[in-house]
Amino acid sequence: MQQHLPSGTIPPRPSRPSRSDTFTGRFRTLTGLATAGAATTGLLMTALVPGAQAADNPYERGPAPTNASIEASRGSYATSQTSVSSLAVTGFGGGTIHYPTSTADGTFGAVVISPGFTAYESSIAWLGPRLASQGFVVFTIDTNTTLDQPDSRGRQLLAALDYLTQRSSVRTRVDAGRLGVMGHSMGGGGSLEAAKSRTSLKAAIPLTGWNTDKTWPELRTPTLVVGADGDTVAPVATHSEPFYESLPGSLDKAYLELRGASHFTPNTSNTTIAKYSISWLKRFIDNDTRYEQFLCPLPRPSLTIAEYRGTCPHTA
């Protein structure tokens, strides 16, 4: 609406923004454009750079994995070891702790590994430095006696975990909330027993496991069951397969059957066992989804894999 002024009155000039107002407006515009450009650049970099989201997971350790890196005999971490005398512990038979020497990445997840019936720590010793060099604290143990049964070995695995996190010389290097268990033969059966007793465990891997208990519907720990097609001590049809099939359908689980392998294949260095054990431990102890690519889609049969079953995608 037009404004009417008294006769003879000079209308006021329209107000103009001051120089400071103009500068402020231009600065805000430029700042907005810069912010938008930075956001766009950030999105592009995230899309283009592998592992750009690594900071989202504080438990990731080591560089982005490749097939070559997880099949290698050693990972990116230099390791050291310390012996634990059976006289210095209770509940298990002592052993050897393998750990990354670097403290730059903070604490690490940990795994304890038990040998099988009549066997000693030496039978699973190869896994110690191999797993530790990928960014774990690994405790390969002896049992109280070589004749201990799976339920006893399960308790010993848990006793060793407690020692590792509470009393060991490397306890400050271990994240007590990120733990797993492994074992061979009756030690593998023991890893199932340990996971049954302590549902807070993040991963379990029975290697050609043996146990009189064939059903494990109560497990809540992501479990990789490893069997061997030529196993005559713990045949997959009466051990590893029933173990796997009895696990809850809602659980993150997998069944790896080694081709051309025997009950004692886990007692010597084996690339297939190491590759999928590393991937499973990384995925579930460290929640490192960079390793999901080696587990899902499910690996196909090959010269070393007779069969692989599993739940994909993983949810934990």
Phi, psi and omega per residue, in radians:
M1 nan 2.392 -3.106
Q2 -1.269 2.394 3.141
Q3 -1.592 2.281 3.114
H4 -1.753 2.231 -3.119
L5 -1.896 2.710 3.049
P6 -1.017 2.612 -3.129
S7 -1.017 2.411 3.113
G8 1.490 -0.056 -3.123
T9 -1.514 2.300 3.111
I10 -1.455 2.123 -3.120
P11 -1.098 2.511 3.128
P12 -1.202 2.581 3.085
R13 -1.288 2.496 3.073
P14 -1.014 2.419 -3.123
S15 -1.200 2.507 3.116
R16 -2.012 2.529 3.119
P17 -1.095 2.493 3.095
S18 -1.224 2.866 3.108
R19 -1.034 -0.643 -3.129
S20 -1.184 -0.677 3.105
D21 -1.111 -0.733 -3.141
T22 -1.098 -0.785 3.141
F23 -1.079 -0.755 -3.132
T24 -1.074 -0.752 3.134
G25 -1.103 -0.779 3.127
R26 -1.119 -0.681 -3.141
F27 -1.092 -0.743 3.136
R28 -1.129 -0.678 3.115
T29 -1.098 -0.817 3.139
L30 -1.115 -0.699 3.120
T31 -1.087 -0.748 3.109
G32 -1.065 -0.761 3.116
L33 -1.108 -0.723 3.141
A34 -1.120 -0.725 3.132
T35 -1.104 -0.776 3.115
A36 -1.086 -0.714 3.123
G37 -1.128 -0.697 3.126
A38 -1.124 -0.711 3.131
A39 -1.103 -0.730 3.119
T40 -1.117 -0.763 3.106
T41 -1.062 -0.716 3.124
G42 -1.076 -0.727 3.113
L43 -1.111 -0.723 3.134
L44 -1.130 -0.748 -3.142
M45 -1.119 -0.700 3.111
T46 -1.066 -0.682 -3.119
A47 -1.269 -0.531 -3.013
L48 -1.649 -0.467 -3.028
V49 -1.725 2.060 3.105
P50 -1.052 2.420 3.090
G51 1.315 0.291 -3.114
A52 -1.135 -0.372 3.128
Q53 -1.626 0.200 -3.023
A54 -0.979 -0.614 -3.096
A55 -1.147 -0.300 3.133
D56 -1.167 -0.435 3.140
N57 -2.013 1.868 -3.075
P58 -1.224 -0.127 -3.084
Y59 -1.709 -0.066 3.101
E60 -1.118 2.396 3.141
R61 -2.325 2.335 3.071
G62 1.519 2.990 -3.112
P63 -1.241 2.934 3.094
A64 -1.010 2.305 -3.032
P65 -1.384 2.693 3.006
T66 -2.321 2.926 3.053
N67 -0.962 -0.736 -3.122
A68 -1.104 -0.686 -3.063
S69 -1.238 -0.594 -3.119
I70 -1.553 -0.206 3.044
E71 -1.641 -0.178 -3.118
A72 -1.192 2.667 3.135
S73 -1.211 -0.351 3.077
R74 -2.463 2.530 3.095
G75 -1.561 -2.801 -3.009
S76 -1.423 -0.226 -3.097
Y77 -1.673 2.307 2.928
A78 -1.235 2.512 -3.075
T79 -2.209 2.805 3.012
S80 -2.335 3.078 -3.133
Q81 -2.569 2.717 3.075
T82 -2.436 2.394 -3.118
S83 -1.515 2.522 3.126
V84 -2.116 1.997 -3.104
S85 -1.258 2.513 3.067
S86 -1.091 -0.408 -3.138
L87 -1.314 -0.292 -3.075
A88 -1.701 -0.017 -3.066
V89 -2.308 2.895 3.010
T90 -2.272 2.570 3.078
G91 1.681 -0.229 3.069
F92 -2.764 3.138 -2.967
G93 -1.767 0.434 -3.118
G94 1.427 -2.982 3.132
G95 2.786 -2.672 -3.094
T96 -2.321 2.259 3.085
I97 -1.734 2.180 3.073
H98 -1.895 2.366 -3.054
Y99 -2.659 2.639 3.054
P100 -1.143 2.400 -3.127
T101 -1.309 -0.476 -3.120
S102 -1.267 2.461 3.014
T103 -1.970 0.116 -3.069
A104 -1.150 -0.472 -3.095
D105 -1.657 0.128 -3.139
G106 1.462 -2.617 -3.088
T107 -1.456 2.881 -3.110
F108 -2.175 2.686 2.936
G109 -1.198 2.845 -3.068
A110 -2.394 2.695 3.106
V111 -2.455 2.432 3.065
V112 -1.927 2.446 -3.055
I113 -2.201 2.272 -3.135
S114 -1.882 2.483 3.006
P115 -1.345 -3.140 -3.113
G116 -1.759 -3.020 -3.122
F117 -0.954 2.272 -3.131
T118 1.149 0.079 -3.053
A119 -1.810 2.845 3.131
Y120 -1.967 3.011 3.106
E121 -0.901 -0.618 -3.089
S122 -0.983 -0.434 -3.091
S123 -1.272 -0.338 3.111
I124 -2.158 0.264 -3.046
A125 -1.123 -0.511 -3.088
W126 -1.066 -0.475 -3.123
L127 -1.244 -0.411 -3.083
G128 -1.007 -1.162 -3.117
P129 -1.191 -0.506 -3.110
R130 -1.156 -0.786 3.124
L131 -1.308 -0.690 -3.118
A132 -1.070 -0.641 -3.117
S133 -1.211 -0.185 3.065
Q134 -1.650 -0.041 3.072
G135 1.909 0.758 3.058
F136 -2.378 2.733 2.878
V137 -1.638 2.186 -3.004
V138 -2.156 2.243 -3.120
F139 -2.049 1.830 3.049
T140 -1.595 2.201 -2.956
I141 -2.069 2.804 2.852
D142 -1.694 2.654 3.071
T143 -1.631 2.962 -3.103
N144 -1.029 -0.764 2.989
T145 -2.426 2.758 -3.123
T146 -1.257 -0.184 -3.097
L147 -1.725 0.073 -3.103
D148 -1.047 2.450 -3.114
Q149 -1.504 2.955 -3.051
P150 -0.969 -0.718 -3.125
D151 -1.102 -0.668 3.081
S152 -1.169 -0.728 3.134
R153 -1.122 -0.596 3.065
G154 -1.083 -0.776 3.104
R155 -1.132 -0.626 3.141
Q156 -1.219 -0.624 3.056
L157 -1.050 -0.751 -3.140
L158 -1.204 -0.660 3.082
A159 -1.094 -0.673 3.124
A160 -1.198 -0.669 3.064
L161 -1.077 -0.741 3.130
D162 -1.116 -0.734 3.094
Y163 -1.088 -0.791 -3.081
L164 -1.041 -0.747 -3.052
T165 -1.514 -0.334 -3.026
Q166 -1.983 -0.542 -3.000
R167 -2.196 -0.341 -3.004
S168 -1.189 2.839 3.141
S169 -1.228 -0.227 -3.134
V170 -1.951 0.302 -3.040
R171 -1.049 -0.513 -3.141
T172 -1.282 -0.211 3.107
R173 -1.565 -0.137 -2.999
V174 -1.856 2.382 2.973
D175 -1.562 1.878 -3.047
A176 -1.170 -0.183 3.104
G177 -1.618 -0.008 -3.094
R178 -2.279 1.492 -3.016
L179 -2.254 2.663 3.088
G180 -2.538 2.982 -3.138
V181 -2.359 2.604 3.055
M182 -2.451 2.911 3.056
G183 -3.097 2.731 3.112
H184 -1.843 2.429 3.051
S185 0.978 -2.082 3.089
M186 -1.127 -0.427 3.007
G187 -1.194 -0.592 3.043
G188 -1.169 -0.740 3.021
G189 -1.054 -0.630 3.093
G190 -1.152 -0.575 3.117
S191 -1.150 -0.604 3.051
L192 -1.173 -0.713 3.110
E193 -1.083 -0.728 -3.128
A194 -1.137 -0.743 3.137
A195 -1.162 -0.586 3.091
K196 -1.137 -0.714 -3.085
S197 -1.351 -0.588 -3.069
R198 -2.179 1.622 -3.032
T199 -1.252 -0.172 3.116
S200 -1.332 -0.187 3.114
L201 -1.059 2.511 -3.061
K202 -1.613 -0.346 -3.108
A203 -2.781 2.562 3.044
A204 -2.417 2.413 3.130
I205 -2.397 1.698 2.996
P206 -1.418 2.204 -3.134
L207 -1.787 2.016 -3.011
T208 0.685 0.968 -3.013
G209 -1.185 2.636 3.099
W210 -2.275 2.300 3.068
N211 -2.844 2.500 3.079
T212 -1.257 -0.416 3.054
D213 -1.458 2.102 -3.070
K214 -1.754 -0.191 -3.030
T215 -2.096 2.378 -3.035
W216 -2.382 0.901 -3.107
P217 -1.211 -0.263 -3.096
E218 -1.502 -0.120 -3.103
L219 -1.168 2.445 3.076
R220 -2.148 0.123 -3.113
T221 -1.724 2.238 3.070
P222 -0.912 2.188 -2.958
T223 -2.238 2.247 3.010
L224 -1.863 1.958 3.137
V225 -1.649 2.158 -3.124
V226 -1.970 2.087 3.086
G227 -2.056 3.044 3.141
A228 -2.295 2.314 -3.048
D229 -1.140 -0.370 -3.139
G230 -1.874 0.358 -3.091
D231 -1.313 2.073 3.092
T232 -1.836 -0.141 3.108
V233 -1.529 -0.823 3.076
A234 -2.244 1.264 -3.083
P235 -0.929 2.459 -3.073
V236 -1.047 -0.555 -3.098
A237 -1.145 -0.435 -3.110
T238 -2.025 0.026 3.131
H239 -2.339 -1.422 -2.999
S240 -1.041 -0.761 -3.124
E241 -1.145 -0.834 3.057
P242 -1.083 -0.637 3.069
F243 -0.960 -0.929 -3.076
Y244 -1.108 -0.839 -3.065
E245 -1.117 -0.482 -3.106
S246 -1.449 -0.220 3.114
L247 -1.150 2.585 -3.110
P248 -0.978 2.493 3.132
G249 -1.138 -0.426 -3.134
S250 -1.439 -0.114 -3.062
L251 -1.465 2.522 2.939
D252 -1.228 1.992 -3.047
K253 -2.592 2.774 3.102
A254 -2.662 2.697 3.101
Y255 -2.225 2.046 3.112
L256 -1.974 2.033 3.079
E257 -1.856 2.055 -3.108
L258 -1.297 2.432 3.115
R259 -1.606 2.417 3.108
G260 1.127 0.581 -3.035
A261 -2.123 2.808 3.131
S262 -2.096 3.128 3.101
H263 -1.013 -0.506 -3.025
F264 -1.733 0.119 3.101
T265 -0.979 -0.677 3.127
P266 -1.165 -0.093 -3.121
N267 -1.468 -0.112 3.084
T268 -2.284 2.771 -3.084
S269 -0.919 2.238 -3.071
N270 -2.479 2.078 -3.046
T271 -1.130 -0.703 -3.110
T272 -1.153 -0.779 3.081
I273 -1.044 -0.811 -3.114
A274 -1.105 -0.805 -3.084
K275 -0.994 -0.852 -3.064
Y276 -1.439 -0.456 3.026
S277 -1.182 -0.797 3.098
I278 -1.021 -0.825 -3.109
S279 -1.084 -0.731 -3.127
W280 -1.169 -0.793 -3.132
L281 -1.146 -0.723 3.107
K282 -1.114 -0.765 -3.076
R283 -1.151 -0.675 -3.001
F284 -1.873 -0.513 3.039
I285 -1.386 -0.741 -3.122
D286 -1.699 -0.080 -3.041
N287 0.891 0.664 -3.081
D288 -1.599 1.704 -3.060
T289 -1.265 -0.094 3.038
R290 -1.115 -0.349 -3.124
Y291 -1.640 -0.045 3.123
E292 -1.057 -0.543 -3.100
Q293 -1.058 -0.415 -3.124
F294 -1.566 -0.165 -3.093
L295 -1.968 -0.518 -3.140
C296 -2.412 2.264 -0.030
P297 -1.010 2.772 -3.080
L298 -1.037 2.367 3.070
P299 -0.987 2.518 -3.112
R300 -1.623 2.735 3.064
P301 -0.956 2.546 -3.086
S302 -2.640 -2.906 3.109
L303 -1.126 -0.425 -3.113
T304 -1.990 -0.178 -3.132
I305 -2.029 2.021 3.083
A306 -1.388 -0.622 -3.106
E307 -2.831 2.584 3.054
Y308 -2.488 2.202 3.059
R309 -2.162 2.786 3.109
G310 3.056 3.000 3.080
T311 -1.769 2.175 3.120
C312 -2.421 2.562 -0.125
P313 -1.295 2.778 3.140
H314 -1.327 2.617 -3.020
T315 -1.945 -0.376 -3.068
A316 -1.208 nan nan
